[in-house]
Amino acid sequence: MDAQNTAAIAVDRLVKRYKATTAVDGISFRLATGSITGLLGGNGAGKTTTIAMIMGLVTPTSGTVSVLGAAMPRERYRVLHRMNFESPYVDMPMRLTVRQNLSVFAQLYGVADAAARIAELAAELDLNEFIDRPNGKLSAGQKTRVSLAKSLLNKPEVLLLDEPTASLDPDTADWVRARLEHYRIENNATVLLASHNMTEVERLCERVIIMKRGRIEDDDTPERLLARYGRGTMEEVFLDVARGRQREVSP
């Protein structure tokens, strides 16, 4: 089978316009099953709009998106139970306890034997110490672990992450990255990671797509991008792209 047929996520000439503003301008890419890809770009580059269209929350102006073979957003209900989203910027109800929040989302996701799945995630993500504490009483790191647990409740085959370790201390961020990496490998999940943390991108991602003003400026492995721009870190590559510096000429 060709790459189009086997891609977990396929984006083809995708465009989204809001009146006079073009948020996404004709981008195309395909993500293989079990891969992890970084989606980079400055504020306003089009990352969030792209993720929203992949999730089926926003209808493209033109072009197509398919997830696990389903056309988004028209056929999103075929695959919503097989995908999920995580962001520390999306808070869960503050008055509900962690257990109550996870129970509500497990019902929404149609998780079989929700209590057992919540117990499993609580052990894996070290939630038991505060699982019966209200969400509003948690630290930033604890909230991130709960958000991650929420996103893994239905054992998604496609996982979309928006700055998963934002505002975390280095130790907690490393802990979260290790759990994500383990989940992807163990479940052959496809992960699309939007992040400004270049260390995170270098550690986790097999491929990096860099957006600027709604378009894809570059798309390759971290190693090839470093070589192409003649840089030692992905942060330097990111700054080159953001500031319009010339790439090095490959030998």
C-alpha positions in Angstrom: 0.0 0.0 0.0 1.2 3.5 -0.7 1.8 6.3 1.9 -1.5 7.9 1.2 -3.4 4.7 2.1 -1.4 4.0 5.2 -1.1 7.5 6.7 -2.8 7.9 10.0 -3.2 11.6 9.3 -3.3 13.0 5.7 -3.5 16.7 5.0 -3.8 17.8 1.4 -3.6 21.4 0.2 -5.3 22.6 3.3 -6.5 26.2 3.5 -8.4 28.1 6.2 -9.4 31.7 5.7 -11.1 34.0 8.2 -12.4 36.9 6.0 -9.3 38.7 4.9 -6.9 36.6 7.0 -5.4 33.3 5.7 -4.6 31.3 8.8 -3.5 28.1 6.9 -2.3 28.5 3.3 -2.2 25.3 1.2 -0.3 22.9 3.4 0.2 19.2 2.8 1.7 16.4 4.8 1.1 12.7 5.8 2.0 11.1 9.1 2.8 7.4 9.2 1.1 5.2 11.8 3.2 5.0 15.0 5.3 8.1 14.2 5.8 11.3 16.3 6.0 14.6 14.5 6.8 18.1 15.8 4.7 21.0 14.4 6.6 24.2 15.0 6.0 27.8 14.3 5.7 31.2 16.0 2.5 32.7 17.3 0.1 33.1 14.4 1.9 30.5 12.2 -1.2 28.4 11.8 -0.4 25.5 14.2 -3.5 25.7 16.3 -5.8 26.1 13.3 -4.2 23.1 11.7 -4.7 21.0 14.8 -8.4 22.2 15.0 -9.0 21.1 11.4 -7.4 17.7 12.0 -9.7 17.2 15.0 -12.7 18.1 12.9 -13.5 21.2 15.1 -12.9 23.6 12.2 -14.1 23.2 8.6 -11.4 23.9 6.0 -12.0 26.6 3.4 -10.5 24.2 0.9 -8.3 21.1 0.8 -8.8 17.9 2.8 -7.9 16.2 6.1 -8.3 12.5 6.8 -7.7 10.8 10.1 -7.5 7.0 10.2 -9.2 7.0 6.8 -12.1 9.2 7.8 -12.7 12.6 6.1 -12.7 15.4 8.6 -15.0 17.0 9.7 -17.7 15.2 7.8 -16.9 11.7 9.1 -15.3 12.7 12.4 -17.8 10.6 14.4 -16.3 7.5 12.8 -12.9 8.1 14.5 -13.4 10.5 17.5 -13.3 7.5 19.9 -9.9 6.6 18.4 -8.2 9.9 18.9 -7.7 12.5 21.6 -6.1 15.9 22.4 -4.1 17.2 25.3 -3.2 20.8 26.3 -2.3 22.3 29.7 -4.2 25.4 28.5 -7.6 23.6 28.6 -8.7 23.3 32.2 -11.1 20.7 33.6 -13.9 21.7 36.1 -12.2 23.1 39.2 -14.7 21.9 41.8 -14.7 18.3 40.6 -12.1 15.9 42.0 -9.6 14.3 39.7 -11.5 11.0 39.9 -14.8 12.7 39.1 -13.3 14.6 36.1 -11.8 11.4 34.7 -15.1 9.5 35.3 -17.0 12.2 33.3 -14.6 12.1 30.4 -14.5 8.3 30.4 -18.3 8.3 30.0 -18.1 10.9 27.2 -15.4 8.7 25.4 -17.4 5.5 25.9 -14.6 3.8 27.9 -15.5 0.3 28.9 -14.9 -0.4 32.6 -14.0 3.2 33.3 -13.1 2.6 37.0 -10.4 0.0 36.0 -9.0 2.3 33.3 -8.8 5.2 35.7 -7.1 3.1 38.3 -4.6 1.9 35.7 -3.8 5.5 34.6 -3.6 6.7 38.2 -0.9 4.1 38.9 1.0 4.8 35.7 0.9 8.6 36.0 1.2 8.7 39.8 -2.1 10.3 40.5 -3.2 8.4 43.6 -1.9 10.9 46.1 -4.4 13.5 44.8 -7.0 11.6 42.9 -9.8 12.7 45.3 -8.6 16.3 45.5 -10.5 19.0 43.6 -8.9 20.0 40.3 -8.7 23.6 41.4 -6.4 22.6 44.3 -3.7 21.0 42.1 -0.3 22.4 41.2 0.5 23.0 37.5 2.5 19.8 37.3 -0.3 17.8 38.8 -2.9 19.3 36.5 -0.6 18.4 33.5 -0.5 14.7 34.7 -4.3 14.7 35.0 -4.7 16.3 31.6 -2.5 13.6 30.2 -4.5 10.9 31.9 -7.7 12.4 30.4 -6.2 12.2 26.9 -5.2 8.6 27.3 -8.5 7.3 28.8 -9.7 5.9 25.5 -6.2 4.5 24.5 -6.1 6.8 21.4 -4.4 5.7 18.2 -3.9 9.4 17.2 -2.8 11.8 19.9 -2.6 15.6 19.3 -0.6 17.5 21.8 -0.4 21.3 22.3 2.6 22.4 24.4 2.2 19.4 26.8 5.0 20.5 29.1 4.4 24.2 29.2 5.1 25.9 32.5 6.5 22.7 34.0 9.9 22.5 35.8 12.5 20.4 34.0 12.1 17.3 36.1 8.4 17.1 35.7 8.6 17.9 32.0 11.1 15.1 31.5 8.8 12.8 33.5 5.8 13.7 31.2 7.9 13.3 28.0 9.0 9.8 29.2 5.4 8.7 29.7 4.4 10.0 26.3 7.2 8.2 24.6 6.4 5.0 26.4 2.7 5.2 25.4 3.5 5.9 21.8 5.9 2.9 21.5 3.7 0.5 23.4 0.5 1.4 21.5 1.9 2.2 18.1 0.1 5.5 18.4 0.6 8.4 16.0 1.5 11.7 17.8 1.5 15.3 16.5 3.2 17.6 18.9 3.0 21.4 18.8 5.7 22.8 21.0 8.0 25.7 21.6 10.3 23.6 23.6 13.1 22.7 21.2 14.7 20.3 23.6 11.5 18.4 23.8 11.2 18.3 20.0 14.8 17.1 19.5 14.2 14.3 22.1 10.9 13.0 21.0 10.3 13.8 17.3 11.4 11.8 14.3 10.2 14.5 12.0 9.7 18.3 12.3 7.3 20.4 10.2 8.0 24.2 10.6 5.2 26.6 9.7 5.4 30.3 9.1 2.5 32.6 8.1 0.2 29.6 7.4 2.7 27.8 5.1 5.2 25.0 5.6 8.7 26.5 5.5 10.6 23.2 6.0 9.9 19.5 6.8 12.5 16.9 7.7 14.1 15.0 10.4 15.8 17.0 13.2 19.2 15.7 12.1 18.8 16.8 8.5 17.4 20.2 9.5 20.4 20.8 11.8 22.7 19.9 8.9 20.9 21.9 6.3 20.9 25.1 8.4 24.4 24.5 9.7 23.2 24.7 13.3 23.8 22.8 16.5 20.3 23.0 18.1 16.7 23.0 16.8 16.2 26.4 18.6 18.8 27.9 16.3 17.0 26.4 13.3 13.7 27.7 14.5 15.1 31.2 14.9 16.6 31.0 11.4 13.2 30.1 9.9 11.3 32.7 12.0 13.7 35.5 11.1 14.1 34.5 7.4 17.8 33.6 7.5 19.2 31.6 4.6 19.8 27.9 4.9 23.3 26.5 4.4 24.0 24.9 1.0 24.1 21.2 1.6 27.3 19.5 0.2 
